[in-house]
Amino acid sequence: MALEHSRFNHIAQDPSKHAWVLYNFATGRHVRLDALSYGLYLAAPENPDTPFARSLEKAGFLVHGDELAALHHATNLTCYGSKTLMLTICPTMGCNFACPYCFEEHRGGRMSEKTQNDLVAFIEQQLERFSFHSLCVVWFGGEPLLQPDIIASLSQRITHLADAHGVAYASNIVTNGYGLDAATAQMLLEARVTGLQVTLDGPNAPTHDATRATRSGKGTFDRIVANLRALPAGFQVKIRCNVGPHNIALLDDMRQLVENLNDASLSEFFLVPGIMDTDVARNPENLGDALKGAGYRSVNQALAELGFVEYDSIGAKMPGRFHGTFCGSQRAHTYVIDEDGDLYRCWEDCGDKAAAFGNVEAFDSFAAGVNPRATAYLETAWVGDDPQCGTCPILPLCMGACPHRHKASGTRRCPWFKDDLDAYVLRLVDNCSHDEKPAQSEHR
């Protein structure tokens, strides 16, 4: 079968280095080409037996066969063949904050003892029925630390199940950090929770408190930062910053704050900027003028200029290469569980009873295969048949973008850099530690 250039290759000319950069969005690999090797790359499909062509093939820049079909197969494996049971558990959907951009409608209540028992039985059934290698639990809400006793109790029972079934266990929590005092931090460590995500919307109280005050209007910055500084060793902490026009100029100060936290605390801290996605706010009338119209493209471009070239609205690094699906909601063994025990695929659906596809009290994993609510995200994970996506060179990176947004609006929000891939690739490669090195010294 003949060799072809990968459909996911992109070549960007780098005038400053008198070279070209060859990047592949399926593998995330790249190489710099001089004028000679650039010409050899173009001619490589007609000269497949040279050392240079063989090195390009090994790196994925030259391929055999139908790449789109192979990508489709790999997507299906990710959707239905994952060996990880991923659980997002909400002890409560209540929250003590009143963030104007929040997509949730916070109700009171907490997970009952019966629902906790049903949840443990549900997890045990999953571990017995499927050959999982790992179990990942994320504590979410609402604000999960409003119910620390539930986290402590359930963690003890769930980790016992994981250990008994011989599966690896990992646990994280998404918290506003307001209740993260010394005793609570110690409880989390004992519960084997090692990853924290805490949001700080600015490097100082006036900026942060403008969007993240308590429901009574009280500022929260000073207390959160004090809690973070006092964290014991053992945590990896993502400091999420929701970025918009009102605070984009403060990102350098945010970096400094995170560096100071690393110096002051025994845990590790990382800055994770994300676009303030105000168009999903549950109560848009509560958005101030400074938050309205926070431009997705303009804010991302500003982030790129500050060195955050791989970040997107999801508040994490773009993968840079194919990693299966856009998010965990498109995987069959992903469950989001609210305080009533109702099951969802997506965090943003959690609490919306119309989107639930079952309850931990009585759930049959096999019967869920014919439940349209359970399969909605799975069946739309492959977007290669979409004319907008099927011919796109960054399909392996984006995979159609947020499935919840597409389900709700019928539109896709392409990555902000799609219209200028040259600039994106050059910035991306400049931030890499090393280049791939095909055998350029063996041109023959």
C-alpha positions in Angstrom: 0.0 0.0 0.0 1.3 3.4 -1.0 2.6 5.9 1.5 0.8 9.3 1.8 1.3 12.5 3.7 -0.9 12.3 6.8 -4.1 14.3 6.5 -3.4 15.6 10.0 0.0 17.2 9.0 0.4 21.0 9.0 3.4 22.8 7.7 4.1 26.3 9.0 7.0 28.5 7.7 9.2 30.0 10.4 10.9 33.0 8.8 12.9 33.8 11.9 14.7 30.4 11.8 14.7 30.1 7.9 12.9 26.8 8.3 9.5 25.1 8.2 7.8 23.3 11.1 6.0 20.1 10.3 3.4 19.2 13.0 0.9 16.3 13.2 -2.3 16.8 15.1 -2.9 13.1 15.5 0.5 12.3 17.2 1.5 15.7 18.6 4.9 15.2 17.0 6.8 17.9 15.2 10.1 18.4 13.3 11.9 21.4 11.9 12.8 21.2 8.2 15.4 23.1 6.3 15.0 23.9 2.6 16.5 20.5 1.5 14.5 18.4 3.9 11.3 20.3 3.1 11.7 19.3 -0.5 12.4 15.7 0.5 9.3 15.7 2.7 7.2 16.8 -0.3 8.7 14.0 -2.5 8.8 11.3 0.2 5.6 9.4 -0.9 7.4 8.8 -4.3 10.6 7.8 -2.5 9.4 5.6 0.4 12.6 3.5 0.8 15.0 6.3 1.8 16.0 6.6 5.5 14.4 10.0 5.6 11.0 8.7 4.4 11.2 5.8 6.8 11.9 8.1 9.7 8.9 10.3 8.7 6.7 7.1 8.5 7.9 6.0 12.0 6.9 9.5 13.4 3.5 9.4 11.7 4.0 12.1 9.1 3.7 9.5 6.3 0.9 6.9 6.6 -0.6 3.9 4.9 -4.4 3.4 4.4 -7.4 5.3 5.6 -6.5 7.5 8.6 -10.1 8.6 9.1 -11.3 5.0 9.5 -8.4 4.3 11.9 -9.3 7.4 14.0 -13.0 6.2 14.0 -11.9 2.8 15.3 -9.7 4.4 18.0 -12.6 6.7 19.1 -14.9 3.7 19.5 -12.3 1.9 21.6 -12.1 5.0 23.9 -15.9 5.2 24.2 -16.6 1.6 24.9 -13.3 0.0 25.8 -12.0 2.1 28.7 -10.6 0.2 31.6 -11.3 3.0 34.0 -14.5 3.5 36.0 -14.9 7.3 36.2 -17.3 8.6 38.9 -18.1 12.2 39.7 -20.0 12.2 43.0 -22.0 15.2 44.3 -22.7 14.9 48.1 -24.8 18.1 47.7 -25.9 20.4 44.9 -26.0 23.3 47.4 -23.4 26.0 47.4 -22.3 28.8 49.7 -21.1 31.0 46.8 -23.1 33.0 44.3 -20.9 33.2 41.2 -22.7 35.0 38.5 -21.4 32.8 35.6 -22.3 29.5 37.3 -24.2 27.0 35.1 -25.9 25.3 38.0 -29.1 26.0 39.9 -28.1 25.3 43.5 -30.7 23.5 45.6 -30.4 22.4 49.2 -30.2 18.9 50.5 -27.5 16.3 51.0 -27.0 12.7 49.9 -29.1 10.5 52.2 -27.7 7.4 54.0 -29.8 5.2 51.7 -28.5 6.8 48.6 -25.0 6.4 49.9 -25.6 2.7 50.4 -27.1 2.3 47.0 -24.1 4.1 45.5 -21.7 1.7 47.1 -23.7 -1.2 45.9 -23.7 0.3 42.4 -19.9 0.7 42.4 -19.4 -2.9 43.6 -21.7 -4.1 40.8 -19.6 -2.2 38.2 -16.3 -3.6 39.6 -17.6 -7.1 39.6 -19.2 -6.9 36.1 -16.3 -5.3 34.2 -12.5 -5.8 34.2 -11.5 -2.4 35.3 -7.8 -1.5 35.9 -8.6 1.7 37.8 -11.3 3.7 39.6 -11.3 7.5 39.5 -13.5 9.5 41.8 -14.1 13.3 41.5 -16.0 15.0 44.3 -18.1 17.8 42.9 -21.3 19.8 43.5 -22.5 22.3 44.4 -19.8 22.7 46.9 -18.8 19.2 48.1 -17.0 20.4 51.3 -20.4 21.5 52.7 -20.7 17.8 53.4 -17.3 16.6 54.5 -18.6 13.7 56.5 -20.1 12.1 53.4 -16.8 12.4 51.6 -15.0 10.8 54.5 -17.5 8.0 54.9 -18.0 7.2 51.2 -14.2 7.4 50.5 -13.5 4.8 53.2 -16.1 2.4 51.7 -15.1 3.0 48.0 -11.4 2.7 48.6 -12.0 -0.6 50.4 -13.9 -1.9 47.3 -11.1 -0.7 45.0 -8.5 -2.5 47.1 -10.5 -5.6 47.4 -10.9 -5.8 43.6 -7.3 -5.0 42.9 -7.9 -1.8 40.9 -5.8 1.4 41.2 -7.6 4.3 42.9 -7.3 8.0 42.4 -9.4 10.8 43.7 -9.7 14.6 43.2 -12.1 17.3 44.4 -13.4 20.4 42.8 -14.0 22.9 45.6 -14.2 26.6 46.1 -11.6 26.3 48.9 -13.6 28.3 51.4 -14.0 25.3 53.8 -10.5 23.9 53.1 -9.2 24.3 56.7 -6.5 22.2 58.3 -8.9 19.6 59.6 -10.6 19.2 56.3 -7.4 19.0 54.4 -6.2 16.2 56.7 -9.5 14.4 56.2 -9.1 14.6 52.4 -5.6 13.1 52.6 -6.9 10.2 54.8 -9.6 9.8 52.2 -6.9 9.4 49.5 -7.9 12.6 47.7 -4.7 14.0 46.3 -5.9 16.4 43.5 -7.6 19.7 44.3 -9.1 22.3 41.9 -9.7 25.6 43.5 -10.8 28.8 41.7 -9.2 32.2 42.2 -10.5 34.7 39.7 -7.8 37.3 40.5 -4.6 37.8 42.4 -6.2 40.1 45.0 -9.4 40.4 46.9 -11.2 43.1 44.9 -10.8 41.2 41.6 -11.6 37.7 42.9 -14.4 38.8 45.2 -16.2 40.6 42.4 -17.2 37.2 40.9 -16.7 34.7 43.8 -18.4 36.1 46.9 -20.6 34.1 49.4 -24.3 34.1 49.0 -24.5 36.8 51.6 -22.1 39.0 49.6 -19.0 38.4 51.8 -15.6 38.3 50.2 -13.8 35.0 50.0 -10.3 35.6 48.7 -8.4 36.1 51.9 -9.8 33.0 53.6 -9.2 30.8 50.5 -5.6 31.9 50.1 -4.9 31.4 53.8 -6.3 27.8 53.5 -4.1 27.2 50.5 -0.9 28.5 52.2 -1.5 26.1 55.1 -2.0 22.9 53.0 0.1 20.0 54.1 2.2 18.0 51.7 0.5 15.5 49.5 -1.8 17.6 47.2 -1.5 18.7 43.6 -3.5 21.9 43.3 -4.9 23.4 40.1 -5.6 27.0 40.6 -8.4 27.6 38.1 -8.7 31.3 36.9 -11.8 32.2 34.9 -10.4 34.7 32.5 -12.3 37.5 30.9 -11.7 41.1 29.8 -11.9 42.3 33.4 -8.9 40.3 34.6 -6.8 39.2 31.6 -4.3 42.0 32.4 -3.7 40.4 35.8 -2.4 37.0 34.6 1.2 37.8 35.3 0.2 38.7 38.9 -1.7 35.4 39.0 1.4 33.6 38.1 3.3 35.3 40.8 0.6 34.4 43.3 0.8 30.7 42.4 4.6 30.9 42.7 4.2 32.4 46.2 1.8 29.6 47.1 4.3 27.0 46.0 6.9 28.7 48.2 4.6 29.0 51.2 2.9 25.6 51.1 4.2 22.0 51.1 1.9 21.0 48.3 2.3 21.7 44.5 0.4 24.4 42.7 -0.4 25.0 39.0 -2.1 27.9 37.3 -4.9 26.7 34.9 -6.6 29.6 33.1 -10.0 29.0 31.4 -12.2 31.2 29.4 -15.1 32.7 31.5 -17.9 31.0 29.5 -20.7 33.4 30.4 -23.1 32.2 27.8 -23.8 29.1 29.9 -24.7 31.0 33.0 -27.9 29.8 34.7 -28.8 33.4 35.6 -27.4 35.7 32.9 -29.2 38.7 34.4 -26.8 38.5 37.3 -23.8 39.1 35.1 -22.2 42.5 35.4 -21.4 44.6 32.3 -17.7 43.7 32.6 -18.5 40.0 32.2 -21.0 40.2 29.4 -19.7 39.4 25.9 -16.4 37.9 27.2 -15.0 37.1 23.8 -13.9 33.5 23.4 -11.5 34.2 20.6 -10.1 37.5 21.8 -9.4 36.2 25.3 -7.8 33.1 24.0 -5.5 35.1 21.8 -4.6 37.3 24.7 -3.8 34.1 26.7 -1.6 32.9 23.9 0.4 36.1 23.8 1.0 35.6 27.6 2.4 32.1 26.9 -0.7 30.0 27.5 -0.8 28.7 24.0 -2.4 25.3 24.7 -5.4 26.4 26.9 -9.0 26.4 26.0 -12.4 27.2 27.5 -12.5 23.8 29.4 -9.8 25.2 31.7 -7.2 22.7 30.9 -4.4 22.2 28.3 -5.6 21.2 24.9 -4.2 17.7 24.3 -2.0 18.6 21.3 -2.8 15.1 19.8 -5.6 12.6 19.6 -6.6 11.3 23.0 -9.8 9.5 22.2 -12.8 11.8 22.9 -13.2 15.5 23.7 -14.2 14.6 27.3 -15.2 11.8 29.7 -18.9 12.3 29.0 -18.4 10.3 25.8 -17.2 7.2 27.6 -19.5 4.4 28.6 -18.0 3.9 32.0 -18.4 7.5 33.1 -21.1 8.4 35.6 -22.0 11.7 37.3 -24.1 11.1 40.4 -26.1 13.8 42.1 -27.2 13.9 45.7 -30.4 11.9 44.9 -28.4 9.2 43.2 -29.5 10.1 39.7 -27.0 9.3 36.9 -25.7 11.6 34.2 -22.8 11.6 31.7 -21.9 15.4 31.8 -21.2 17.7 34.7 -23.3 20.4 33.1 -26.3 18.1 33.0 -26.0 17.2 36.7 -29.1 18.1 38.6 -31.3 18.4 35.5 -33.7 15.5 36.1 -34.7 15.6 32.4 -31.2 14.5 31.5 -30.8 11.7 34.0 -30.8 8.1 32.6 -31.1 6.1 35.8 -30.5 5.9 39.5 -27.9 4.0 41.6 -30.8 2.4 43.4 -31.6 0.1 40.4 -29.3 0.4 37.4 -28.6 -2.1 34.7 -25.5 -1.3 32.7 -26.5 -3.5 29.8 -30.1 -2.1 29.6 -28.6 1.3 29.5 -27.3 0.5 26.0 -30.8 1.1 24.6 -31.5 4.1 26.8 -31.2 7.2 24.5 -30.3 9.4 27.5 -27.5 7.1 28.4 -26.1 6.8 24.9 -26.6 10.3 23.6 -23.0 11.5 24.3 -21.5 8.2 23.2 -23.2 8.0 19.9 -22.1 11.5 18.9 -18.5 11.1 20.0 -17.4 10.3 16.4 -17.7 13.5 14.4 -15.7 12.5 11.3 -18.9 12.2 9.3 -19.7 15.9 10.0 -18.7 17.9 6.9 -17.3 20.6 9.2 -15.1 18.2 11.1 -14.3 15.3 8.6 -11.9 17.4 6.5 -10.4 19.4 9.3 -6.6 18.8 10.1 -7.1 19.4 13.8 -9.9 16.8 14.2 -7.8 14.5 16.4 -7.1 17.4 18.8 -10.6 18.9 18.9 -12.9 15.9 18.2 -15.9 18.2 17.6 -15.4 20.2 20.8 -17.8 20.3 23.7 -20.6 17.7 23.1 -22.9 19.4 25.7 -22.7 22.7 23.9 -23.4 21.0 20.5 -26.4 19.1 22.1 -27.8 22.3 23.5 -27.2 24.6 20.6 -26.7 22.5 17.5 -23.5 24.4 16.8 -19.8 23.6 17.3 -17.3 26.1 18.7 -14.1 25.4 16.9 -10.8 26.0 18.7 -9.9 29.7 18.6 -6.7 29.1 16.7 -8.2 27.1 13.8 -8.1 30.1 11.4 -4.4 30.7 12.0 -2.8 27.3 12.4 0.7 28.7 11.3 0.9 31.0 14.3 -0.5 28.4 16.7 1.9 25.7 15.6 4.9 28.0 15.8 4.0 29.1 19.3 3.3 25.5 20.3 6.6 24.3 19.0 8.6 27.2 20.6 7.2 26.0 23.9 8.3 22.4 23.4 11.6 21.3 25.0 12.9 19.5 21.9 12.1 18.7 18.3 11.6 15.3 16.7 14.6 14.5 14.5 14.0 12.5 11.3 17.3 11.3 9.7 18.0 14.6 8.0 21.7 13.8 7.8 21.0 10.8 5.6 19.5 12.4 2.5 19.8 9.9 -0.2 
